[in-house]
Amino acid sequence: MSKIAIYPAKSRWAFGQIYRAVKKYSKHDISLFENQSDIPNLSKFDLIHVPTVASHAILLESNPELIGKTCVSIHGKAELFNKNPLPFSERVTSPKEVDTGVLPVDMVTYINRLRRVTCVSDELVGLLEKNTTATIYKLQCGIDPDIFYHPIIEHKKLTVIYPVPKFRLLDGDYPHGYDVKRYGAIILLEQLLPEVEFIYPDKWLTIDEIAEFYKKGDIILMLSHAEGNPLGFMEAGAMGVLPIVTSVGIVPEVIRDGFNGLIIGGTETEIIKRTAQAILMLAADRPRLSKMRKEIQKTIFEKRTWSKIITQWDDYFDQLLNNKVFVEIGANCFETLVP
């Protein structure tokens, strides 16, 4: 059996959920690696899967001999617009840059030299097909029913959950150079809706802790300007928490507006106003809220559990393993992103 390494697996939350599930459900022998001390062991593997372009560049900068074994996946849209994704201090993303849909030359060069990358949403696939000559694969991500499932809980007072600590929303430290997650909008909505209970975790939660947090919610908000594969709304949806979301990443592939969730659009001001109106409407119409919560849970379990989608990942790994010399350009593929 072929041996596949995933580095780094980022076990804290989103990537950890994805890659722990891949390991659990895949037919391949998959190991998850986290630490710098693990890197010498990567040479023993037949294939190394690396999430994000930045992680790939960092890995190959000090270990160029691994290039022939690496494959790269892209989970977030905003990362692609960073002129240099290595140090946060050099990130230059802005909402305008993301909206143009034209990637920086350095990023286009890097991805073209990789020859092939994997994306997790139609939006990302279209963006890279528009800008690059690389072969683009689409892989879906899902939820683990052993972690994210519970009978729907209805709360006496309508609850809105946001799975990020409130101190993080208030600190103003935006990793992509702007408020890509619209943290400010969440805080403003809480102030505008005193009759609704907004609930945040008091710390960064692990994969095993996050499900307990979702049980507290009737509604989950995700009002991001840009996303790749936002797992939170699917995890919460599997537990019958209704998503109110913007149309980013995989949202259009999962949510039917008004049926199993609500999709909010418009300017920043309009998004805040329409989200507030939607929350008040659902607070006043609990039967509709209850029906929509059941529909999102049904959608996730019919289409987005790992048992339904893991064959995509295994087929992708098989293609790369059967064509072991899948990168022929040598270690210089990362030179454009390394200062």
Secondary structure as UniProt FT lines:
FT   STRAND          3..6
FT   TURN            11..12
FT   HELIX           14..25
FT   STRAND          29..32
FT   HELIX           36..44
FT   STRAND          47..51
FT   HELIX           53..62
FT   HELIX           64..69
FT   STRAND          70..74
FT   HELIX           78..81
FT   HELIX           88..90
FT   HELIX           95..100
FT   HELIX           105..114
FT   STRAND          116..119
FT   HELIX           122..131
FT   STRAND          135..138
FT   TURN            145..147
FT   STRAND          159..161
FT   HELIX           166..170
FT   TURN            175..176
FT   TURN            180..181
FT   HELIX           183..192
FT   TURN            194..195
FT   STRAND          197..199
FT   HELIX           207..214
FT   TURN            215..216
FT   STRAND          219..222
FT   HELIX           231..238
FT   TURN            239..240
FT   STRAND          242..246
FT   TURN            249..250
FT   HELIX           251..254
FT   TURN            258..260
FT   STRAND          261..264
FT   HELIX           268..284
FT   HELIX           286..303
FT   HELIX           306..321
FT   TURN            322..323
FT   HELIX           331..337
//
